[in-house]
């Protein structure tokens, strides 16, 4: 349940930084990673501009969410992204099946999310590089609060085992 990196906000990372890391595909959680969990629809131009910049550099963005297809489509309407809804994270089966079906090279894919117990665990179990981000809003849905409770000691353990694991704004900090 240890991420490879901890980045403050994924939208701080430029397309060139992903290219420098050999990343061609970003699989990202939705709620509290790209959009606030408590907002029904996206209203942030930063997300739109970031995804357009990635697309211009041929970096594919895939939204992998445990939410319904309807919730995800509503949140990212109009954005050039692929949606995988009802992924059953932390189980890796849906992610593995998608990677296999699309013939994606795992070394060129990164999993991004705000939760250790769902996003990071799923990415690690699927054999992907993982990036933990800070949640976009300080509050959580009821179902997420339980995960956050268990994440605190896991984060402390991760820091104790790997003192180099710290919050960054960019890959090379």
N, C-alpha and C positions, 0 to 999 in steps of 0.2 A: 504494500500500500504506500510505497514511496514513489513520488514523482521524480522524473529526471531533472525537471526544472520547476522553479516557482516564479511566475511572472505576475507582477501587479495586475495588469490588464492586458489581455491578449491583443487588443487593438493598438497597443503601443509598438508592437513588433511590425516592422516594415516588410514588404514583400522581399526585398533584397536580403534581409536577415534570414528569412526562411530559405531562400535560394542558397545562401552561403552554408546553411546547415544540411542541404540536400533534400529539403522537404518540398514535395510537390502536391501533397494532399493534406488538408487540415480537417480532421474529424472533430467537431466541437459540440459540446453540450449546448443547450439553449438557455434555460432559465438560470439567471444570475451569473452566466458566463458571457453571453452576447446581449441579452436583454434582461431587464428586471423581471423577476418571477411574477410579480403582482401587476404587470401591465399586459392587457390583452393584445395590444398591437404595438409594433415597433414605431417609434417616432424620432429616433436618434439618427441624424445624418452621418455621424461618425462611423457607425456600423456600415451604412450604405457605401460611403467613400472607401472604407477599408476593404470591403469585399470587392468592390469594383477595381481597386488597385491590385488586389491579389489576382483577380481574374485577368487583368491586363498582362500579368506576368505568368499566365498559365498555371496558377496555383488554384487547385480545386478546393471548394469549401463544402463540406458535408455536415449537416446538422443531424446529430444522433441524440435523440431525446426519448425519455421514458413516457413523454406526453403523447396525447392522441395526434393523429395526422392533422386534424382540424386546428388544434391549438398551435402546432408548429407552423402550419401554412399561414395562419392568421398573423403570427408574430413576424414572419419573414416574407410576407407578401411582396412580390415585385423584385426580390433579390435573386441573383443567379446562383442559387445553391441547390444541392441535392438534399432531400429529406429522408431520414430513416426514423420513423416514429415507432413507439412501443418497443424500444430496443432491449428492455429487460435488464438494463445495467444494474448490478455489476457483472451479470453473466455475460461472457464474451461471445456466445454463439451467434447472435445476429450480426455482430461486427465481423467475426471471422467469415461468416457466410458471404457478407457483402464484399469483403476484401478478396475472397476467392473468386466470386462471380465476376468482379470487375478486373480481376488479374492485377491487383495493385501490389507493388513491392513494399513490404512492411518497413523497409529502411527509408522509404520516401514519404512515410505517413506519420503524423503526430496526432495524438488524442489530447484534447484540451477540455478542462472542466474545473468546476469550483468545489467539487466534493471528492475526498479521498475514497470514501466507501462505495461510491458508484462509478464516477467517471474515471478516476485514476486506476482503481482496481480493474475495471473492465478493460481499459487500455493495456495495462500490464499483462492481464490474462490473455489478451489477444496478441501479445508480442509486439506492441507498439511503443514508440517513444511517448512519454507523457509529460504534460505541462499542467500544473495546478495554478489556477488564478484566484485572486481574491474575489469574493462575491461582489456583484455590482451594487447590491443594497444590503443593509445591515440586518434586515428581517428575513425570515425564512417561512416557507409553508410549514404547516404542522408536521407533515411526514418527514421533512428535511431536518427539523429541530432534533430529532432523535439521532440522526447521523452526525450532526454537529457535536452533540454531547460526546459521542464515541471518538470523534476525530481529534478532539483536543489532546488526549494522552498520546494518540498515534503521532500527531505532529511533534509533540515534545520528544517522543522516542526517535522519530526521524532526525530531528535536530541533534540529538545526543549521539546517534550513530554516525551522522554525516554533518559535521559543523559547517561544511561548505554549502550546504543546502540552505539558501536564504532567499528572501524576496528580492527580485530584480526588476528592472524596467526593460532590459534588453538582454539578449543571449550572452553577449560578451562582457557583461559587468563582472 
